Amino acid sequence: MGRLFGTDGVRGVANADLTAELALGLSVAAAHVLAEAGTFEGHRPTAVVGRDPRASGEFLEAAVVAGLASAGVDVLRVGVLPTPAVAHLTGVLGADLGVMLSASHNAMPDNGIKFFARGGHKLADDLEDKIEAVYEEHRTGAPWERPTGAGVGRVRDYDEGFETYVSHLLAVLPNRLDGLTIVLDEAHGAAARVSPEAFTRAGARVITIGAEPDGLNINDGCGSTHLGLLRAAVVEHGADLGIAHDGDADRCLAVDAAGDEVDGDQILAVLSLAMREAGTLRGDTVVATVMSNLGFKLAMEREGLNLVQTAVGDRYVLESMKENGYALGGEQSGHVIVLDHATTGDGTLTGLMLAARVAATGKSLADLAGVMERLPQILINVKDVDKSRVTTSGEVAAAVTEAERELGSTGRVLLRSSGTEPLVRVMVEAADIEQARAVAQRLADVVKSALG
């Protein structure tokens, strides 16, 4: 697997890359590292452990729980709940550690482990590096220090987690959803119970699809990565809008009454105006990544809002928000962070707030999302090139300069090296899709020629 920790925990094919032994070892290592960092000082440590409904989550949960308990950590097992629910419970229960077993939007054979620190925040990079180093040290022979007798951790199911999380979602909702008909696509994932319960209690008439997880069907042709079923269901039922989650429900995409997609940029645009109106958009600023559509940037400028852009990845959005005290941020993919109410992207919360804006204004989702116009965006992956030279090649730089001159203020060019593959991503936006396609292909040809 190379380096174990990626941008969002440890992921791999369950029982091949991500084994029970690895899950157990990482959990023990995490307990030791956090103990050495003083996290557990002066009290008996507690961890919250949750998972999505993948079949492999059953044995991986057992391994994680065993590892933590063997290291002297008491475990609250919350069962199948969304990633943001585990983060929230880690915070409100005063736990020292949270662990979520999920591969998010990935297909069923994959699974993953994500750790949360006290308060429900993602672990800092240096702690992840230390956990990986300690795991490798002990995997190669150094014995663990193991408590015995009363020192071993105790394990119990925490069934109250479901109600605690749903109550939290409803408590922060700005207004009820009475009168709305909403289709929810749960991706046969972790929010299959939580999301319909929350939307129903908030007053909406709810129709669910993708809400029958069997351990094998998560993200299978449904959810935020496959919007076809949701589009059709919204139109069929004459619903006001549809909401789609991914497997662990940390993201949200939507469709309007006509079945047209409303992506993460548009959701951010709608919520930013709602929060400014409510006086909760601190600094009149939204945080997004460099991959956000140019139309989003132009809309924020037109509305008099500030836009801070970060590297790709919700963790970088969150870092900027925490560092500068901003309240709203997210990605085009639907990871939306409302920092006053969540420590990570929360798809159910995002969907509720989006629906609340529809209910409060009496406007359709299409009208609200119309605050921004999505400019055509063409992305080409140029494979088998020396990606390390993308920022130093004079030939590539000259081609980018010429493309930017041609596009002017209504277009944009972004070249980005893949973090995991030998390829360069060429992204071009323009008011005209044919122009975007032509410029992107011309740049892709230059990248292939100069770096291949």
VENHUBEL-V776875 format. One record per backbone hydrogen bond with DSSP energy under -0.5 kcal/mol. NH is the residue of the N-H (numbers start at 0). CO is the residue of the C=O. Records with the same first field share a line. If there is no record, write none. Layout:
NH: CO  CO
This chain:
5: 8
8: 5
9: 112
10: 3  8
11: 110
13: 108
14: 17
15: 12
16: 12
17: 12
18: 16
22: 18
23: 19
24: 20
25: 21
26: 22
27: 23
28: 24
29: 25
30: 26
31: 27
32: 28
33: 29
34: 30
35: 31
36: 32
37: 34
38: 33
39: 33
40: 37
42: 39
46: 73
47: 96
48: 75
49: 98
50: 78
51: 100
54: 214
56: 53
57: 54
58: 54
59: 55
60: 56
61: 57
62: 58
63: 59
64: 60
65: 61
66: 62
67: 63
68: 64
69: 65
70: 66  67
71: 68
72: 67
73: 44
74: 153
75: 46
76: 74  155
77: 48  75
78: 48
80: 50  78
82: 247
84: 81
85: 81
86: 82
87: 83
88: 84
89: 85
90: 86
91: 87
92: 88
93: 90
94: 89
95: 45
96: 45
97: 115
98: 47
99: 113
100: 49
101: 99  111
105: 102
109: 106
110: 11
112: 9
113: 99
115: 97
116: 120
117: 95
118: 94
119: 116
122: 114
126: 123
127: 123
128: 124
129: 125
130: 126
131: 127
132: 128
133: 129
134: 130
135: 131
136: 132
137: 133
138: 134
139: 135
140: 137
141: 136
145: 143
146: 69
150: 147
151: 148
152: 68
155: 74
157: 76
158: 156
160: 157
161: 158
163: 159
164: 160
165: 161
166: 162
167: 163
168: 164
169: 165
170: 166
171: 167
172: 168  169
176: 201
178: 202
179: 176
181: 179  204
182: 240
183: 206
184: 182  242
185: 183  208
187: 209
188: 185
189: 246
191: 188
194: 190
195: 190
196: 192
197: 193
198: 194
199: 195
200: 196
201: 197
202: 199
203: 198
204: 179
205: 203
206: 181
208: 183
218: 186
219: 216
220: 218
223: 244
224: 221
225: 222
230: 226
231: 227
232: 228
233: 229
234: 230
235: 231
236: 232
237: 233  234
238: 233
239: 180
240: 180
241: 254
242: 182
243: 252
244: 184
245: 250
248: 245
251: 333
252: 243
253: 261
254: 241
255: 259
256: 239
258: 255
261: 253
263: 331
266: 262
267: 263
268: 264
269: 265
270: 266
271: 267
272: 268
273: 269
274: 270
275: 271
276: 272
277: 273
278: 274  275
279: 274
280: 274
281: 279
283: 280
284: 281
285: 305
286: 327
287: 307
289: 309
291: 288
295: 292
296: 292
297: 293
298: 294
299: 295
300: 296
301: 297
302: 298
303: 300
304: 299
305: 283
307: 285
309: 287
315: 312
316: 312
317: 313
318: 314
319: 315
320: 316
321: 317
322: 318
323: 319
324: 320
325: 320
327: 284
328: 336
329: 286
330: 334
333: 330
335: 333
336: 328
337: 335
338: 326  336
340: 337
341: 337
345: 335
346: 248
347: 248
349: 345
350: 346
351: 347
352: 348
353: 349
354: 350
355: 351
356: 352
357: 353
358: 354
359: 355
360: 356
361: 357
367: 363
368: 364
369: 365
370: 367
371: 368
373: 371
374: 372
375: 429
377: 427
379: 425
381: 379  423
382: 380
383: 421
384: 421
385: 450
386: 384
388: 385
389: 386
391: 388
392: 388
396: 392
397: 393
398: 394
399: 395
400: 396
401: 397
402: 398
403: 399
404: 400
405: 401
406: 402
407: 403
409: 406
410: 407
411: 428
413: 426
415: 424
417: 422
422: 420
423: 381
424: 415
425: 379  423
426: 413  424
427: 377
428: 411
429: 375
435: 431
436: 432
437: 433
438: 434
439: 435
440: 436
441: 437
442: 438
443: 439
444: 440
445: 441
446: 442
447: 443
448: 444
449: 445
450: 446
451: 447
